[in-house]
């Protein structure tokens, strides 16, 4: 894209901003102004009625796993070698590939499957953020670890062998992707937002109690919310019971997405976490009956 137009930029989705909300399912990101609705068929926003090989694009946000967290990123950035943050040699605590799977599963729909994830344009925004984290890791390799990131290619064979020609880009080998050439000549990253200004965006606020930037909530419509204290909202305990979430799970169940990304366990605020609590409550209720 930069060869055609050097002014082109690709935004990254820093999903830690949404994770920090009381309920990430309420994020403004899944609204008409940004990426369109997050439940069922995508019918609003710039990707409305987007067609894929698996039919119309669909989502089921907050279905399972979790979004990226600042803590997970900070732990990854304590390591010095690529093999320590990549599979199959990374432990779960420092596994960037495992963490990257979280938003895939959290968005749901086509985005959760290895064969279909790139059908949702969110894929590219998410991967730009993963690459952002990797670049921060590479900078630290040079500055704090004494490691040359351009040659720190893990031992690999087959499709991931360092000298294998890249699919679709025959002028490059896999290891060429590790070159400093790209960020030196073609692109760099805007830094993460920080308090108190949070980029002066009307869609992001500073949580002064935790000193972190947090996405604001969108205005919900009746079928995607539940009444909480007399107000239409999504509490972290009630997302799964909304009309839209139930329908989104049904649409997701009939998708053929291939293998689902490996990802961290479902956090309590996801639909899967909520349904597990409801099932456990029902089990305990039945067990207490005479």
Secondary structure, DSSP 8 states (H G I E B T S, - for coil): -TTT-TT-------THHHHTSS-GGGBTTSSTTTT--SEEE--SSTTTT-EETTEE-EEETTSSS----HHHHHHHTT--SGGGTSTTTS-GGG-HHHHHHHHHHHH-GGGGBTTTGGGSTHHHHHHHHHHHHHHHHHHHIIIII---TTT------GGG-TTSEETTEEEEEGGGGG-THHHHHT--------TTTGGG-TTEEEETTTTEEEE-B----GGG-EEETTEEE--TTTGGGSHHHHHHHHHHHT----SB-------TTSHHHHHHHHHHHHHHHHHT--
